[in-house]
Amino acid sequence: MTFLYSNIIKTDIVERISMFDSMPNSALLNISEIRALAGRSNASIWRDVKAGRLPVPLKIGAGSSRWLVADIRTYLNGEVK
């Protein structure tokens, strides 16, 4: 991945998570966005899914998972859904 492409992706994530509070509960987030919001690694996020602290994500394609904003709000508040 080139430096420019990497910075574009990071900028997109920053823009998306800056709008988190105004997103509808039905909006979808990817693991990179959750990682930025929660300050946790991919492995920790998947560990939380396995432990039931975070719901199983929606599969939207091969190798592509997304979580509902409503579920992430619950997760970030420390509530188990």
Wavefront OBJ file of the C-alpha trace (Angstrom):
o trace
v 0.000 0.000 0.000
v 1.429 3.359 -0.926
v 1.851 6.163 1.572
v -0.716 8.377 -0.196
v -3.341 5.609 -0.346
v -2.740 4.806 3.320
v -3.251 8.452 4.309
v -6.487 8.642 2.293
v -7.842 5.606 4.151
v -6.838 7.080 7.526
v -8.464 10.410 6.626
v -11.681 8.610 5.652
v -11.750 6.790 9.002
v -11.145 10.022 10.923
v -13.978 11.725 9.029
v -16.373 8.836 9.657
v -15.668 8.509 13.366
v -15.928 12.287 13.831
v -19.569 11.905 12.694
v -20.244 8.896 14.952
v -22.569 10.748 17.343
v -24.797 11.923 14.505
v -24.921 8.604 12.636
v -28.225 6.719 12.636
v -28.309 3.491 14.641
v -28.714 1.569 11.381
v -25.422 2.845 9.893
v -22.647 0.297 9.443
v -19.055 0.493 10.706
v -16.058 -1.602 9.745
v -13.435 -2.954 12.109
v -10.978 -0.113 11.378
v -13.561 2.430 12.499
v -14.381 0.423 15.622
v -10.688 0.043 16.369
v -10.318 3.853 16.232
v -13.410 4.476 18.374
v -12.641 1.838 21.005
v -8.850 2.131 21.064
v -8.560 -1.645 20.755
v -6.768 -3.952 18.356
v -8.457 -6.177 15.778
v -7.611 -9.204 17.915
v -9.201 -7.619 21.001
v -12.343 -6.740 19.064
v -12.704 -10.308 17.767
v -12.012 -11.610 21.296
v -14.881 -9.414 22.532
v -17.143 -10.884 19.826
v -16.215 -14.392 20.926
v -16.836 -13.493 24.598
v -20.240 -11.978 23.785
v -19.270 -8.410 24.711
v -19.774 -7.341 21.084
v -22.394 -8.826 18.743
v -21.359 -10.935 15.784
v -21.032 -8.599 12.790
v -23.164 -8.623 9.687
v -21.475 -10.306 6.747
v -21.921 -8.068 3.721
v -19.659 -10.016 1.390
v -16.701 -12.358 1.244
v -14.294 -11.265 3.958
v -16.330 -8.139 4.687
v -18.002 -7.610 8.048
v -19.814 -4.589 9.449
v -21.410 -3.734 12.775
v -24.484 -1.601 13.403
v -23.779 1.763 15.026
v -26.403 0.897 17.679
v -24.373 -2.188 18.675
v -21.149 -0.186 18.810
v -22.755 2.469 21.019
v -23.829 -0.271 23.417
v -20.336 -1.789 23.299
v -18.596 1.531 23.962
v -20.894 2.179 26.932
v -19.755 -1.123 28.444
v -23.151 -2.734 28.090
v -23.509 -6.299 26.874
v -26.170 -6.779 24.233
l 1 2 3 4 5 6 7 8 9 10 11 12 13 14 15 16 17 18 19 20 21 22 23 24 25 26 27 28 29 30 31 32 33 34 35 36 37 38 39 40 41 42 43 44 45 46 47 48 49 50 51 52 53 54 55 56 57 58 59 60 61 62 63 64 65 66 67 68 69 70 71 72 73 74 75 76 77 78 79 80 81
